[in-house]
Amino acid sequence: MKYLMMGAAAMTLAACSQNASDSSETDGAAMTSDTEVAETTEDTVGDMTASEKLDAVLAAQTDDTKARYQYRHPKETLEFFGVEPGMTVVDTIPGTPGWYGNILIPYLGAEGTLIGADYSLEMWPFFTGFATPEFLENKKTWTEQYITAGEAVAGEDGAGIDAFVYGSAPERLAGTADVVLMMRAAHHFNRLEDGRFFTEALGDINMVLKPGGIVGVVQHRAAEDAPDEWAVGNAGYVKQSQIISVFENAGFELVDTSEINANPNDQPTAEDIVWRLPPTLGTSRDNPELRAEMEAIGESDRMTLKFRKPE
């Protein structure tokens, strides 16, 4: 199918869909208002509230990073998930250290810890097209690469840095994380599940989270009436009901949903892939007219889901 062929061509960015610059959504659940999402925490960090510190960190990011704020709403998203300075946060498929990593390292601060979590070495070979022998060999040292890059960003005042690979999370991390973030990474887990990769990742997430810890998911959203074959994740889109079902079946509780990252301009058909949109623009590199059309849509429509590990 057309979307599968285009998906393979765009997969390098898709695989890192969470955070690299870029590189790596409705059912009947209750939605929160923007006002509820943006409530300012009373916790203080030095002379600033946590919200003020986040504002300062976001203001200090590069222009390329700031250009994505209108679509990714990092302040509202992190506050919705309850991320605060001093916490231990796991960043799923982050890059090195990635789009959110560059925000989280200074925001969490020296009292906090940022832990990168990559797809398993057994999962990467399924990313056809770019998973060359050299790429796969490089992945064997990903944890070391992530820690080195993260520590360089952190300096003396940023978060401590750690890393693991899903499917083999170390026991030393058991019960240490306050929040696990899965930003635009669930589609690959879902499409390659076969009873294994998503299940393994959710097991590791459950293990590393503290009781009552939060999982924050942001994911490209397919319409609930979209064809199931298309909405499995090969095109980047997954139904919100599917993601909720997967997490609830793994024992997590859905706490809340939000439309922070919704984009009603994104109305994909079963012939479309998410990588046609910014920042990838994978289908319009040689077509200025189509590129302008895709840029007018903006980044994808996204679900924002907050789950909790039971106490």
RAQUIQUI-V460070 format. One record per residue. N is the residue number from 1. RES is the residue in one letter. PSI is psi as a letter, one per 20 degrees, with the letter a starting at -180 (NA if undefined). D_FIRST is the distance of its C-alpha to the first C-alpha in Angstrom with 1 decimal. Layout:
N/RES/PSI/D_FIRST
N/RES/PSI/D_FIRST
//
This chain:
1/M/q/0.0
2/K/g/3.8
3/Y/h/5.6
4/L/g/5.4
5/M/g/6.4
6/M/h/8.8
7/G/g/9.9
8/A/h/11.1
9/A/h/12.9
10/A/j/14.6
11/M/h/15.4
12/T/g/19.1
13/L/h/20.0
14/A/g/17.9
15/A/h/19.7
16/C/k/22.9
17/S/i/21.8
18/Q/f/25.2
19/N/i/27.8
20/A/r/27.6
21/S/h/28.2
22/D/m/24.9
23/S/NA/24.7
24/S/NA/23.0
25/E/NA/22.7
26/T/p/25.9
27/D/b/27.7
28/G/j/31.4
29/A/q/32.7
30/A/q/35.5
31/M/q/34.8
32/T/q/37.2
33/S/r/38.6
34/D/h/38.5
35/T/g/42.3
36/E/h/42.0
37/V/h/39.4
38/A/j/41.5
39/E/p/44.8
40/T/p/46.8
41/T/q/47.8
42/E/i/51.5
43/D/q/51.2
44/T/q/52.8
45/V/o/52.0
46/G/c/55.1
47/D/j/56.1
48/M/q/52.6
49/T/r/50.7
50/A/h/47.4
51/S/g/45.8
52/E/h/47.8
53/K/g/46.9
54/L/g/43.2
55/D/g/43.9
56/A/g/45.7
57/V/g/43.0
58/L/h/40.3
59/A/h/42.7
60/A/i/43.0
61/Q/r/39.4
62/T/r/38.0
63/D/h/37.0
64/D/g/33.3
65/T/g/33.4
66/K/h/35.2
67/A/h/32.7
68/R/i/30.3
69/Y/h/32.9
70/Q/h/32.1
71/Y/h/28.7
72/R/i/29.6
73/H/l/33.1
74/P/h/34.4
75/K/g/37.9
76/E/h/37.0
77/T/g/34.3
78/L/h/36.6
79/E/h/39.5
80/F/h/37.5
81/F/i/36.8
82/G/k/40.4
83/V/p/40.2
84/E/q/43.7
85/P/q/45.6
86/G/i/46.9
87/M/r/44.0
88/T/p/41.9
89/V/p/38.2
90/V/p/35.2
91/D/o/32.4
92/T/p/29.0
93/I/m/26.9
94/P/i/29.3
95/G/a/29.2
96/T/n/32.7
97/P/i/34.1
98/G/r/31.4
99/W/g/31.3
100/Y/h/32.8
101/G/g/34.9
102/N/h/36.8
103/I/g/37.7
104/L/h/38.5
105/I/g/40.7
106/P/h/43.4
107/Y/g/43.0
108/L/h/43.6
109/G/r/46.5
110/A/h/48.7
111/E/i/49.1
112/G/r/45.4
113/T/p/42.8
114/L/p/39.2
115/I/o/37.2
116/G/q/33.8
117/A/o/31.4
118/D/r/28.5
119/Y/q/25.7
120/S/q/27.2
121/L/h/27.3
122/E/h/25.6
123/M/h/22.5
124/W/h/22.1
125/P/i/21.0
126/F/i/17.7
127/F/n/16.8
128/T/q/15.4
129/G/g/16.0
130/F/i/19.3
131/A/m/20.9
132/T/r/23.2
133/P/h/26.5
134/E/g/28.4
135/F/g/26.2
136/L/h/26.7
137/E/g/30.4
138/N/h/30.8
139/K/h/29.4
140/K/h/32.4
141/T/k/34.7
142/W/g/32.7
143/T/g/35.3
144/E/g/38.1
145/Q/g/36.2
146/Y/g/35.5
147/I/g/39.1
148/T/g/40.5
149/A/g/38.4
150/G/g/39.2
151/E/h/42.9
152/A/h/43.1
153/V/h/41.8
154/A/g/44.1
155/G/b/47.4
156/E/h/50.3
157/D/i/49.3
158/G/r/45.7
159/A/q/44.2
160/G/q/44.5
161/I/p/41.4
162/D/r/39.9
163/A/q/36.5
164/F/r/34.9
165/V/p/31.6
166/Y/q/30.0
167/G/i/30.9
168/S/l/34.3
169/A/p/36.0
170/P/q/39.7
171/E/h/42.3
172/R/i/44.3
173/L/i/41.8
174/A/p/42.3
175/G/k/43.2
176/T/h/43.4
177/A/p/40.6
178/D/h/41.1
179/V/p/37.6
180/V/p/34.2
181/L/p/31.6
182/M/n/27.8
183/M/o/26.5
184/R/l/22.7
185/A/i/22.3
186/A/h/21.6
187/H/h/17.8
188/H/g/17.8
189/F/g/20.6
190/N/g/18.8
191/R/h/15.5
192/L/k/17.5
193/E/f/20.4
194/D/k/20.8
195/G/j/24.3
196/R/f/25.3
197/F/g/24.3
198/F/g/24.5
199/T/g/27.5
200/E/g/29.2
201/A/g/28.8
202/L/h/30.2
203/G/g/33.0
204/D/g/33.9
205/I/g/33.7
206/N/h/36.1
207/M/g/38.4
208/V/h/38.7
209/L/q/39.2
210/K/q/42.8
211/P/p/43.5
212/G/j/42.5
213/G/r/40.2
214/I/q/37.2
215/V/p/33.5
216/G/p/31.9
217/V/p/28.2
218/V/p/26.3
219/Q/p/22.6
220/H/p/19.8
221/R/p/20.0
222/A/q/17.6
223/A/q/19.4
224/E/h/20.8
225/D/j/19.4
226/A/q/15.8
227/P/p/13.5
228/D/h/14.4
229/E/g/11.1
230/W/h/9.9
231/A/j/13.4
232/V/i/14.0
233/G/i/13.8
234/N/h/10.7
235/A/j/10.5
236/G/h/14.3
237/Y/q/15.4
238/V/q/17.3
239/K/q/19.7
240/Q/h/23.3
241/S/h/24.5
242/Q/g/22.4
243/I/g/23.9
244/I/g/27.3
245/S/g/27.1
246/V/g/26.2
247/F/g/29.2
248/E/h/31.5
249/N/h/30.8
250/A/j/31.7
251/G/j/35.1
252/F/q/34.6
253/E/p/36.0
254/L/o/34.2
255/V/g/36.9
256/D/r/35.5
257/T/q/32.5
258/S/q/32.5
259/E/k/30.8
260/I/g/32.0
261/N/k/28.5
262/A/q/27.1
263/N/n/25.7
264/P/i/25.4
265/N/i/24.1
266/D/o/20.7
267/Q/m/19.0
268/P/q/15.3
269/T/r/13.0
270/A/j/9.8
271/E/i/8.1
272/D/q/10.4
273/I/q/11.1
274/V/h/14.8
275/W/j/15.3
276/R/h/15.3
277/L/r/18.7
278/P/q/22.0
279/P/i/23.1
280/T/g/20.0
281/L/l/19.0
282/G/i/16.2
283/T/j/14.7
284/S/k/18.2
285/R/h/20.4
286/D/k/21.2
287/N/n/21.2
288/P/h/24.3
289/E/g/23.9
290/L/h/20.4
291/R/g/21.8
292/A/h/24.7
293/E/g/22.6
294/M/h/20.8
295/E/h/24.2
296/A/h/25.7
297/I/g/23.4
298/G/a/24.4
299/E/r/23.0
300/S/q/20.9
301/D/p/22.4
302/R/p/23.7
303/M/q/25.5
304/T/o/28.8
305/L/p/30.1
306/K/o/33.4
307/F/r/34.1
308/R/p/37.3
309/K/p/38.4
310/P/q/41.2
311/E/NA/44.8
//
